[in-house]
């Protein structure tokens, strides 16, 4: 089933779909909107890991990591299984990495544009300073 936020109406206006769908989308995005949880997801990208492995890769306290894992589990992003004394977590849907990749791509484009604007601004300032030096007779 494909999920879409909007549908086209005959007049060309967009109508937002159900509040239930939007709430589910918001829950997933909220769960991902934390640097520690993003680190946990990145840690699990390679496959199932036990809590102690996640703790070693991400840092922090076991209580804090467990809290973050609980948020990710409630959002349906990870699942776990118990084996003896260890609890192993895994990503349920690899689509979470598509979301991360899309956000990274968008940031990269925006940062590249910002960088280009800074470079262009610096060049403009340098050209202006050089032309002011020429007009006042200063040596470069």
C-alpha positions as CSV (number, residue, x, y, z in Angstrom):
1,X,0.0,0.0,0.0
2,X,1.4,3.4,-1.0
3,X,1.1,6.3,1.4
4,X,0.5,9.8,0.1
5,X,-0.1,13.0,2.0
6,X,-2.2,14.6,-0.7
7,X,-4.6,13.8,-3.4
8,X,-5.6,15.9,-6.3
9,X,-9.1,17.3,-6.5
10,X,-10.8,18.2,-9.8
11,X,-10.2,21.9,-9.2
12,X,-6.5,21.1,-8.7
13,X,-6.5,21.8,-5.0
14,X,-4.8,19.3,-2.6
15,X,-6.7,17.8,0.2
16,X,-4.8,16.3,3.2
17,X,-5.7,12.7,3.9
18,X,-6.9,11.4,7.2
19,X,-5.7,12.7,10.5
20,X,-5.0,9.1,11.5
21,X,-2.5,8.7,8.7
22,X,-0.9,12.1,9.5
23,X,-0.6,11.2,13.1
24,X,1.1,7.9,12.3
25,X,3.6,9.8,10.0
26,X,4.2,12.3,12.7
27,X,4.9,9.6,15.2
28,X,7.5,8.0,13.0
29,X,9.2,11.3,12.3
30,X,9.1,12.3,16.0
31,X,10.8,9.0,16.9
32,X,13.5,9.7,14.3
33,X,13.9,13.3,15.4
34,X,16.6,12.7,18.0
35,X,20.4,12.4,17.4
36,X,20.8,9.4,19.8
37,X,17.9,7.5,18.1
38,X,19.5,8.3,14.7
39,X,22.8,6.9,16.0
40,X,20.9,3.7,17.2
41,X,19.3,3.3,13.8
42,X,22.6,3.8,12.1
43,X,24.1,1.1,14.5
44,X,21.3,-1.3,13.5
45,X,21.8,-0.7,9.8
46,X,24.3,-3.5,9.6
47,X,21.8,-6.0,11.3
48,X,20.6,-7.2,14.6
49,X,22.6,-6.0,17.7
50,X,22.2,-6.6,21.4
51,X,21.7,-3.7,23.8
52,X,25.3,-3.9,25.1
53,X,26.6,-3.6,21.5
54,X,24.4,-0.7,20.8
55,X,25.5,1.0,24.0
56,X,29.1,0.5,23.0
57,X,28.6,2.0,19.6
58,X,26.3,4.9,20.6
59,X,27.5,5.7,24.2
60,X,25.4,7.0,27.1
61,X,23.8,5.0,29.9
62,X,22.0,1.7,29.5
63,X,18.8,3.3,30.9
64,X,19.0,6.1,28.3
65,X,19.6,3.7,25.4
66,X,16.8,1.5,26.6
67,X,14.5,4.6,26.7
68,X,15.4,5.5,23.1
69,X,15.0,1.9,21.9
70,X,11.5,1.9,23.5
71,X,10.5,5.0,21.6
72,X,11.8,3.5,18.3
73,X,9.9,0.3,19.1
74,X,6.6,2.1,19.8
75,X,7.0,3.9,16.5
76,X,7.3,0.6,14.7
77,X,10.8,1.2,13.6
78,X,12.6,-1.6,15.5
79,X,11.7,-4.9,17.1
80,X,13.4,-7.0,19.6
81,X,13.9,-10.6,20.7
82,X,15.2,-12.0,24.0
83,X,17.9,-14.7,24.0
84,X,19.0,-15.7,27.5
85,X,20.0,-12.5,29.3
86,X,20.4,-10.5,26.1
87,X,17.9,-8.5,24.2
88,X,18.6,-8.1,20.4
89,X,17.1,-5.2,18.4
90,X,16.7,-5.0,14.6
91,X,15.2,-2.6,12.1
92,X,11.7,-3.7,11.0
93,X,11.5,-1.7,7.8
94,X,14.6,-0.6,5.9
95,X,12.5,2.2,4.5
96,X,13.7,4.2,7.5
97,X,17.1,4.5,5.8
98,X,15.4,5.9,2.7
99,X,13.9,8.6,4.9
100,X,17.4,9.4,6.3
101,X,19.0,9.3,2.9
102,X,16.4,11.7,1.5
103,X,16.9,14.1,4.4
104,X,20.7,14.0,3.9
105,X,20.3,14.6,0.2
106,X,18.1,17.6,0.8
107,X,20.5,19.0,3.4
108,X,23.4,18.5,1.1
109,X,21.7,20.5,-1.7
110,X,20.8,23.3,0.7
111,X,24.3,23.3,2.3
112,X,25.9,23.3,-1.2
113,X,23.7,26.3,-2.2
114,X,24.6,28.1,1.1
115,X,28.3,27.4,0.5
116,X,28.1,28.7,-3.0
117,X,26.5,31.9,-1.8
118,X,29.2,32.4,0.8
119,X,31.9,31.9,-1.8
120,X,30.2,34.3,-4.2
121,X,29.8,36.8,-1.4
122,X,33.5,36.5,-0.5
123,X,34.5,36.9,-4.1
124,X,32.3,40.0,-4.5
125,X,33.8,41.5,-1.3
126,X,37.4,40.8,-2.5
127,X,36.6,42.3,-6.0
128,X,35.1,45.4,-4.3
129,X,38.1,45.8,-2.0
130,X,40.5,45.4,-5.0
131,X,38.7,48.0,-7.0
132,X,38.6,50.4,-4.1
133,X,42.4,49.9,-3.7
134,X,42.9,50.7,-7.4
135,X,40.7,53.8,-7.2
136,X,42.5,55.1,-4.1
137,X,45.9,54.2,-5.6
138,X,46.8,51.6,-3.0
139,X,48.9,48.7,-3.9
140,X,47.4,45.2,-3.7
